[in-house]
Amino acid sequence: MFPLELNPSPRRAAGFTLVEIMVGMVIGVLGLIIMMQVFSLSESQKRSTTGGGDAQSSGAIALFGLQRDLRQAGYGASDLKLVGCNVLLRAGVTLNSIAPVTINPASITGQDANTDTLLIVYGNTNGSPQGDGIVAQPASGGTAVAPDIYAVQTPTSFNPGDQVIATPQTRATPCNLSLASVAAVGTIVGSSANVAVTAGTGVASMSNGTLFNLGQAPKILAYAIRSGNLTQCNYLVNDCGNAANNANSAIWVPISNNIVSMKALYGRDTSAPMDGIVDVFDSTAPANACDWVKVSGVQLALVARNANFEKTVVTAVADPGPPYRSLAWDGDTTSNPAAVAANNIDLSANTTWQNYRYRVLQTVVPLRNLIWQGVQTGC
């Protein structure tokens, strides 16, 4: 038998000392800091990449829509008998100096600072875009119940609901015309070749003139940058030139977000006589019909912004970095330094503009409906 041990020796307790626990905590905190730094860097790169992609996508979609309208600009409304005239669209709303595309029309106001505006006009007629000859004008309205009657060469190219503009044989100065809707085709007044338009909207003395058919759904679209969005206004529905409508999003409808600048220039033939070749891109507005026929393209740039605000400056004026950080575009090609500077992209009106990343998308859109006018004698 073993003797009974009355006083056993105490065993040493197992575990971590305070020093070991503190060392482990320090190592864990260091590891956590490293992981958070890696995560933060990765997240920053992800935001920059996805944000740049979002800006690219929104800018590309906006540019595609503008290109589509610009390519159609002037269809049915590019003839020199019509270009530059003032057109009464409806009571109280007149479109001054109608043209296929107008850069910075005087009627459009309230856009974001240092951005351009556009006014684009085109029709969708199934008839001749060069208009139809007016043989005679049996009746001219002037009252709310009297229609305007035009006897035309090819009445079958008109349908009720078509939007038309009548021009006289000799262009008047000033040239004031009216947009009217075809009420009936093949009306009375002694001839089946008559086209009757809405009451009291025509102009007298149109015999031997031209009746231009813009089709059932012509477009007179104004574009402007408002509050960092590309917005569109339909002149046939709203008065886009009324400054009281500038803040109304139901009239100036946002069609693309985070588009912070739009710049546009005419591509003009400056040769005398004209040779149909673009010599310069500038913002000089055409003053007459000959000037308009010399415009054969529009240079356009949109600046799309990444929606993510950066805590540090990421964009500079003369940054030679990748495209999403550069605000350069081809711009004005004249030798006038003041004109070149005025047409540069300038976002400085927003005090935090350098804390965003941008994509600049640019293109040159040919105005085929003006090009088809050809080289005009005397221009």
RABEL-V227501 format. One record per backbone hydrogen bond with DSSP energy under -1.0 kcal/mol. CO is the residue of the C=O (numbers start at 1). NH is the residue of the N-H. E is the energy in kcal/mol with one decimal. If there is no record, write none. Layout:
CO/NH/E
CO/NH/E
This chain:
17/21/-2.1
18/22/-2.3
19/23/-2.4
20/24/-2.4
21/25/-2.2
22/26/-2.2
23/27/-2.3
24/28/-2.3
25/29/-2.7
26/30/-2.5
27/31/-2.3
28/32/-2.4
29/33/-2.6
30/34/-2.3
31/35/-2.4
32/36/-2.5
33/37/-2.3
34/38/-2.4
35/39/-2.6
36/40/-2.9
37/41/-2.6
38/42/-2.5
39/43/-2.9
40/44/-2.5
41/45/-2.3
42/46/-2.2
43/47/-2.8
44/48/-2.3
45/49/-2.4
46/50/-3.2
47/51/-2.5
48/52/-2.2
49/53/-2.0
50/54/-2.4
51/55/-2.4
52/56/-2.3
53/57/-2.4
54/58/-2.7
55/59/-2.4
56/60/-2.4
57/61/-2.4
58/62/-2.2
59/63/-2.6
60/64/-2.3
61/65/-1.9
62/66/-2.0
63/67/-2.7
64/68/-2.3
65/69/-1.8
66/70/-2.7
67/71/-2.5
72/75/-2.2
74/77/-2.3
75/123/-2.8
79/82/-1.8
79/83/-2.4
82/85/-2.0
85/98/-3.2
86/177/-3.4
87/95/-3.2
88/179/-2.8
90/93/-2.5
93/89/-2.1
93/90/-1.4
95/87/-2.7
98/84/-3.7
100/121/-2.5
102/119/-1.7
105/108/-1.3
112/115/-1.2
117/104/-2.9
118/223/-2.8
119/102/-2.5
120/221/-2.5
121/74/-3.6
122/219/-3.5
128/131/-1.5
132/211/-3.2
133/153/-1.8
134/208/-2.1
136/151/-2.8
139/149/-2.8
146/200/-1.7
148/197/-2.5
150/195/-2.8
151/135/-2.6
151/136/-1.4
154/157/-1.7
155/158/-1.9
159/162/-2.2
162/182/-2.8
163/214/-3.4
164/180/-2.7
165/212/-3.2
167/210/-2.3
175/86/-3.2
177/88/-2.7
180/164/-3.1
181/198/-2.1
182/161/-2.6
184/196/-2.5
193/152/-2.1
194/186/-3.3
195/150/-2.3
196/183/-2.8
196/184/-1.7
198/201/-1.2
206/209/-2.2
209/134/-2.4
210/167/-3.0
211/132/-2.1
212/165/-2.2
214/124/-2.6
215/163/-2.5
219/122/-2.2
220/235/-3.0
221/120/-2.9
222/233/-2.4
223/118/-2.0
224/231/-3.0
225/112/-3.1
226/229/-1.1
228/259/-1.1
229/226/-2.6
230/255/-3.2
230/256/-1.2
231/224/-1.8
232/253/-2.3
233/222/-2.9
234/237/-1.4
234/238/-2.9
238/240/-1.3
239/242/-1.5
242/245/-2.2
243/246/-1.4
245/248/-1.6
248/251/-1.3
248/252/-3.0
251/253/-1.1
253/232/-2.1
256/230/-2.5
258/305/-3.0
261/303/-2.4
262/116/-3.2
263/301/-2.6
265/299/-2.5
266/282/-2.0
267/296/-1.9
268/279/-3.0
268/280/-1.8
280/268/-2.8
281/333/-2.3
282/266/-2.8
288/292/-1.9
289/293/-2.1
292/295/-1.7
294/269/-1.7
296/367/-1.8
297/267/-3.0
298/365/-3.0
299/265/-2.2
300/363/-2.4
301/263/-2.4
302/361/-2.7
303/260/-2.0
303/261/-1.0
304/359/-2.5
316/319/-1.0
322/325/-2.1
324/358/-2.2
336/340/-2.4
337/341/-2.5
338/342/-2.1
339/343/-1.3
341/344/-1.2
347/350/-1.9
350/353/-1.9
352/355/-1.9
353/356/-1.2
354/314/-2.9
354/315/-1.6
355/310/-3.2
357/306/-3.3
359/304/-2.7
361/302/-2.9
363/300/-3.0
365/298/-2.1
366/368/-1.2
367/370/-1.5
367/371/-2.3
368/372/-2.3
370/373/-1.2
371/374/-2.0
376/379/-1.8
